[in-house]
Amino acid sequence: MPLRTAVIGVGSLGRQHARLHATLANEGQASFVSVCDLNEQTAKAVGEEREVEWSTNWRDLIGRVDAVSLAVPTEAHCEIACGLLEAGIHVLVEKPISRTLDEADQMIDAAKRGNALLQVGHLERFNPAMVALRPHVRKPVYFEIHRVGEFTARSLDIDVVLDLMIHDLDIVQWLVGEDVEVTGIHAVGIAILTNKVDAANARLEFSSGAVANITASRVGTEKIRKMRFFQPHDYIAIDYTTKRASVSSLSPPTASGAWPGVHVKNLDVIDVEPLRAEIVSFLEAVRDGSPVPVSGLEGRNALSLALRTLERIREHAEHPGVSELSAK
């Protein structure tokens, strides 16, 4: 029997989950059963659009589905995910995994009790450029990352660190090695259009000697999603928006002994929609009983690093010079 799936929370991002669940159902990869949203009009509209059942209560799905995409506001992640996981329903939850580490631990424990899989939606791991680049990564030393977006009314329940920067915090930990300790964080941030941090910069130092400088803003005038980093003998660049990645390195020496120059290799990228790849990986793990690509623990690690960064931002904001300037 095909896996029975549902999408809980069909706002801006949840609608995209619903679109892809419907597509995968049409391809025979699953059976898309229902959508759920607290807003009855929204739930009904998306349900009718995708020709599935709809509900306003996520508890109605227990016993009727095997796996769900959870795309509700972060504040509701823990309650809903724990209820589903304990009932044995597999959950793909959007990032960040939760508001607090305690909530993340509750979700991880619920997955164990229900013998269910918990995957966290760190989407950039599935970007085609990153998929092509990952096999070429070895002992990165220095990262320079910029993630800038235009202001929208979306995700204003969380600050820019948990909204945007957490993508790059996850990627850097993943590439450096999750067994490598973060030994230092220096961070600054500022509220511009909201009462939360809208723009931030963080410098991370790792026990391996690696350093990452990350800038995130949701009040820019253009969309930028770029990462550059250095590793022994290589300079690597990736543009998440254009889905391009390249590795620059010294060319082999010539017979004359002349300066060899720099060889730039543009990586072959298979252009697959990242969200589709993420959902497919989740359903494959459920069917095969294999580990999910981004586990609850990895989602917790990214959240932990984001919360540590926010703490450094708060400490910086309390500096006399900064606090006096903000008060003006």
C-alpha positions in Angstrom: 0.0 0.0 0.0 1.3 3.5 -0.8 2.1 5.8 2.1 -0.8 7.9 3.2 0.3 11.6 3.6 -1.0 14.9 4.7 0.2 18.5 5.1 -0.5 20.4 8.3 -0.4 24.2 7.9 -1.1 25.3 4.4 0.0 28.9 4.4 2.7 30.2 2.1 5.2 27.4 2.5 2.6 24.7 3.4 0.9 25.3 0.0 4.1 24.3 -1.7 4.3 21.1 0.4 0.7 20.4 -0.7 1.5 21.0 -4.3 4.4 18.5 -4.2 2.5 15.9 -2.1 -0.2 16.0 -4.8 2.4 15.7 -7.6 4.1 12.7 -5.9 0.6 11.1 -5.4 -0.1 11.5 -9.1 3.2 9.8 -9.8 2.2 6.9 -7.6 4.9 7.6 -4.9 2.3 8.1 -2.2 -1.4 8.6 -1.4 -2.1 12.2 -0.6 -5.1 12.1 1.9 -5.6 15.5 3.5 -4.6 19.0 4.3 -5.1 20.7 7.7 -5.1 24.3 8.8 -6.7 26.3 11.6 -8.2 28.6 9.1 -11.2 26.8 7.7 -11.3 28.9 4.5 -7.6 28.2 3.8 -7.9 24.5 4.6 -11.0 24.1 2.4 -9.5 26.1 -0.5 -6.3 24.1 -0.6 -8.1 20.8 -0.1 -10.4 21.5 -3.0 -7.5 22.7 -5.1 -5.6 19.5 -4.5 -8.7 17.3 -4.5 -8.1 15.9 -1.1 -9.9 16.0 2.2 -9.4 18.9 4.6 -9.6 19.5 8.3 -9.0 22.2 10.9 -7.9 19.8 13.6 -4.6 17.9 13.2 -5.8 15.2 15.6 -8.3 14.1 13.0 -5.4 12.7 11.0 -4.3 10.2 13.6 -5.0 6.7 12.4 -5.6 8.0 8.8 -2.2 8.9 7.6 1.4 7.5 7.8 3.5 10.6 7.3 3.0 14.4 7.3 4.7 17.6 6.4 4.3 20.1 9.3 4.5 23.7 8.2 2.7 25.5 11.0 4.3 28.5 13.0 7.3 27.4 15.1 5.4 27.9 18.4 3.1 25.0 17.5 5.8 22.6 16.3 6.3 20.8 19.6 2.7 20.1 20.5 1.6 18.9 17.1 4.8 16.9 16.3 4.8 15.2 19.7 1.2 14.2 19.3 1.8 12.7 15.8 5.1 11.0 16.6 3.8 9.3 19.7 1.0 8.0 17.5 3.5 6.5 15.2 3.1 9.1 12.4 6.3 10.1 10.7 6.9 13.9 10.6 8.9 16.3 8.3 8.9 19.5 10.3 9.9 22.8 8.8 12.9 24.6 10.4 13.6 25.7 13.0 12.8 22.4 14.7 11.2 24.3 17.7 11.5 27.4 19.8 13.6 25.9 22.5 16.1 23.0 23.1 13.7 21.5 25.6 10.9 21.4 23.0 13.4 19.8 20.5 14.3 17.2 23.1 10.6 16.4 23.6 10.1 15.9 19.9 13.1 13.7 19.6 12.0 11.6 22.6 8.4 11.4 21.1 9.8 10.0 17.9 11.6 7.3 19.8 8.6 6.4 21.9 6.4 6.2 18.8 9.0 4.4 16.7 8.5 7.2 14.1 10.9 9.2 12.0 11.5 12.9 12.6 13.1 14.9 9.8 13.9 18.6 9.9 13.4 20.8 6.8 16.8 22.4 6.3 16.2 22.9 2.7 19.6 24.1 1.5 21.1 20.7 2.0 18.9 19.7 -1.0 19.8 22.6 -3.2 21.1 21.0 -6.5 24.3 23.2 -6.2 25.0 21.9 -2.7 24.3 18.3 -3.7 26.8 18.6 -6.5 29.3 20.4 -4.2 29.2 18.2 -1.1 31.5 15.4 -2.4 34.2 18.0 -3.1 34.3 19.4 0.5 37.3 18.5 2.7 38.4 20.4 5.8 37.1 23.9 5.1 39.1 26.7 6.7 37.2 29.9 6.1 33.6 30.7 5.1 32.1 34.0 3.9 28.3 33.7 3.6 25.6 36.2 2.7 21.9 35.6 2.9 19.8 38.6 2.2 16.1 38.9 1.3 13.5 41.6 0.7 11.1 42.3 3.6 7.9 40.3 3.6 5.2 39.8 6.3 6.2 36.1 6.4 7.8 34.5 9.5 7.7 37.6 11.7 7.1 35.4 14.7 10.8 34.7 14.7 13.9 36.8 14.2 16.3 36.7 11.2 18.7 34.3 12.9 16.0 31.6 13.3 14.3 32.6 10.0 17.3 32.9 7.6 20.7 32.5 9.2 19.9 29.1 10.7 20.1 27.7 7.1 23.8 28.6 7.0 24.5 27.7 10.6 23.3 24.2 9.7 25.3 24.0 6.5 28.5 25.2 8.1 28.2 22.6 10.9 27.5 20.0 8.3 30.5 20.8 6.1 33.0 21.4 9.0 31.8 18.2 10.7 29.2 17.9 13.4 31.7 16.4 15.8 33.8 19.6 15.6 33.0 21.9 18.5 32.1 25.6 18.1 34.5 27.3 20.4 33.5 30.9 20.0 30.7 33.1 18.6 30.8 36.9 18.1 27.6 38.4 16.8 25.7 41.6 16.3 22.2 42.3 15.2 19.6 45.0 15.0 15.8 45.4 14.8 14.9 47.6 11.8 11.3 47.1 10.7 10.1 44.8 13.4 10.6 44.4 17.2 12.9 41.4 16.5 16.3 41.2 15.0 16.0 41.8 11.2 19.7 41.9 10.3 22.6 40.1 11.9 26.2 39.1 11.5 27.9 36.2 13.3 31.5 35.0 13.4 31.9 31.4 14.4 35.2 29.8 15.5 35.6 26.0 15.5 37.9 23.7 17.4 39.3 22.5 14.0 40.5 26.1 13.3 37.8 26.8 10.8 36.1 30.2 10.9 32.8 31.3 9.4 31.5 34.8 8.9 27.8 34.8 8.2 25.5 37.8 7.4 21.7 37.5 7.2 19.1 40.2 6.5 15.5 40.3 5.7 15.4 44.0 4.9 17.5 44.0 1.7 16.7 45.4 -1.7 17.7 42.2 -3.6 17.8 38.5 -2.9 21.3 37.1 -2.2 22.0 33.5 -1.3 25.8 33.0 -1.7 28.6 31.1 0.1 32.3 31.2 -0.5 34.8 29.2 1.4 38.4 28.1 1.3 39.9 24.6 1.9 43.5 23.4 1.3 44.3 24.2 -2.4 40.7 25.1 -3.3 38.4 28.2 -3.4 34.7 27.2 -3.6 31.8 29.3 -4.5 28.1 28.5 -4.5 25.0 30.5 -5.4 21.9 28.9 -4.0 19.6 31.1 -6.1 21.1 30.4 -9.5 22.0 26.8 -8.4 25.6 27.1 -9.5 28.8 25.9 -7.8 32.4 26.0 -8.8 35.8 24.8 -7.4 38.9 26.9 -8.2 42.3 25.4 -7.7 45.9 25.6 -9.1 46.3 24.0 -12.5 49.0 21.3 -12.8 52.6 22.7 -13.4 53.6 23.1 -17.0 56.7 21.4 -18.6 58.4 24.8 -18.8 57.9 25.5 -15.1 55.7 28.5 -15.8 53.2 29.7 -13.3 50.3 27.2 -13.8 47.4 29.6 -13.2 44.0 28.8 -11.7 41.7 26.2 -13.0 38.0 26.8 -12.4 35.7 23.8 -12.5 32.0 24.5 -12.8 30.2 21.6 -11.3 27.5 19.6 -13.1 24.2 20.3 -11.4 21.1 18.2 -11.7 18.3 20.8 -11.4 15.7 19.3 -9.1 13.4 21.5 -7.0 15.0 21.4 -3.5 11.6 21.0 -1.6 10.7 18.1 -3.9 14.0 16.4 -3.2 13.5 17.0 0.6 10.0 15.5 0.6 11.1 12.5 -1.6 14.0 11.8 0.8 11.6 11.8 3.7 9.2 9.4 2.1 12.0 7.1 1.0 13.4 7.0 4.5 9.9 6.1 5.8 9.4 3.4 3.2 12.9 1.9 3.6 13.3 2.4 7.4 16.5 4.2 6.7 17.9 7.2 8.6 16.5 10.6 7.5 18.9 13.0 5.8 18.4 15.7 8.5 17.6 14.1 11.8 15.9 15.7 14.8 19.3 15.8 16.5 20.8 17.7 13.6 17.9 20.1 13.7 18.5 20.5 17.5 22.2 21.3 16.9 21.3 24.0 14.4 18.8 25.5 16.8 21.4 25.4 19.6 23.8 27.3 17.5 21.2 29.8 16.5 20.2 30.4 20.2 23.8 30.8 21.2 24.2 33.4 18.4 21.1 35.3 19.6 22.5 35.3 23.1 25.7 37.0 21.8 23.6 39.5 19.9 21.7 40.3 23.2 25.0 40.7 25.0 26.3 43.1 22.3 23.1 45.1 22.5 23.7 45.7 26.2 27.1 47.4 25.5 26.8 51.0 26.8 27.6 52.6 23.4 25.2 50.3 21.5 22.3 50.6 24.0 22.6 54.4 24.1 22.5 54.6 20.3 19.5 52.3 20.2 17.6 54.4 22.7 17.9 57.6 20.5 
